[in-house]
Amino acid sequence: MPQSNGDPMILEGCTVLDFSQYLAGAGVTRMMAELGADIIKVELPEVGDPGRLLPKVLDNGRSGWFIQHNRGKKSLSVDWNTPQGRELLVELARDVDIVAENFGTADIMAKRGLDYESVRAVNPDVIYLSVSCFGRTSPWADRPGYDYIAQAASGIMHMTGDPAGPPMMVGSALGDTNGAVHGFAALGYALYHRERTGRAHLQLNHTTDGEFVPMRNGRHNAAVFPAGTFKGPQGWIVVLALDLQWPNVCRCIGRLDLLDDPRLATSSDRGCHTAELTPIIEGWMATFDSDEEVLAELLAHKVPASPVLSPLDALDHPHFKARDMVRWVDDELAGPIPIPGFPFKFGAQPELPDIRAPRIGEHNEAILAERLGLSASDVAALTEAGVLFRADR
């Protein structure tokens, strides 16, 4: 699908056999579809991707969540617990660039002969992407996990909430979306590495010396000031100003005397006086009639600040509209629905394709005819035998 100027899309010609589901994996291939990759989405019979069940499920049975993360993909619904189903999938894996999966544990793919080693045996050039909560080679590799599990294990939850209260989850799919973006970035480097060497090697590692034990801070960072949420005239405003911006803060709030206070010389020093300084800034904010007036004054003094927006606020915010980070698209079954914007901007592909989410098994015949040479009667026989499945949802 070329762009209107005739140039190919960035990933045009790249084929993905996609076993991923929900968000962390499906989000990777969603971004690839936006760049023109050919995504063969493998769905199991009856339910399909379990993401189809996630709220909000509309009256016609269509999940808004599923639509967001599966536009532009072709659905192949096959029962991989049958010998014929497994054979079809292995044959498809012979001639793709990428196999992607994000099942909870590695044995799920291995039991069907679709793990990395098995696929590489029939396709030595394949790039195999696994997105999982605990990796495939760790002591916890056999533990299934979802977003909130990742938040707990990563330390994010430990750092969120009031210091005197329990750890709190971040109220959005932070782990899943980060996993998707990191997986997408890793694939780009893997494709580039394969182009140069014919093979891919990727490893992520995170270490800490254990001497510093961070703790959740509530609405203010305990180490520096100002760095947190402040009560404005109408809502909450985040201000984060470090040493170079501290004079700007003092000029903005009309308190140049704070610059001469030796107790407040560095951001770390000011962090020790958060309880004293917070009422000063919030008192200044209270002199305005609206949050917009506060933010305008902070901007005029080059103080980094932002309103705390709700998801509904973001839907209609001019910044997100200008960046195309919230888009309304038409779904065949669900009608108009908002979806996340594409997080990367490429000069080589300024346009995004007009794509939609598939119905379960919608592309069974087209995929198997094009890639394996099966006839319509072959597909009909496999459907009759329960190997293939199709549903209008």
Secondary structure as UniProt FT lines:
FT   TURN            4..5
FT   TURN            10..13
FT   STRAND          15..18
FT   TURN            22..25
FT   HELIX           26..34
FT   TURN            35..36
FT   STRAND          38..43
FT   TURN            45..47
FT   HELIX           50..53
FT   TURN            59..60
FT   HELIX           64..70
FT   TURN            71..72
FT   STRAND          73..78
FT   TURN            80..81
FT   HELIX           83..93
FT   TURN            94..95
FT   STRAND          98..101
FT   HELIX           107..110
FT   TURN            111..113
FT   HELIX           116..122
FT   TURN            124..125
FT   STRAND          127..130
FT   TURN            139..142
FT   HELIX           147..154
FT   TURN            156..159
FT   TURN            163..164
FT   HELIX           174..197
FT   TURN            218..219
FT   STRAND          227..231
FT   STRAND          236..240
FT   TURN            243..245
FT   HELIX           246..253
FT   HELIX           256..260
FT   HELIX           262..264
FT   HELIX           267..271
FT   TURN            272..273
FT   HELIX           274..285
FT   TURN            286..287
FT   HELIX           291..300
FT   TURN            301..302
FT   STRAND          305..307
FT   HELIX           311..315
FT   HELIX           318..322
FT   TURN            323..324
FT   STRAND          326..331
FT   TURN            332..334
FT   STRAND          335..340
FT   TURN            347..348
FT   TURN            360..363
FT   HELIX           364..372
FT   HELIX           376..384
FT   TURN            385..386
//
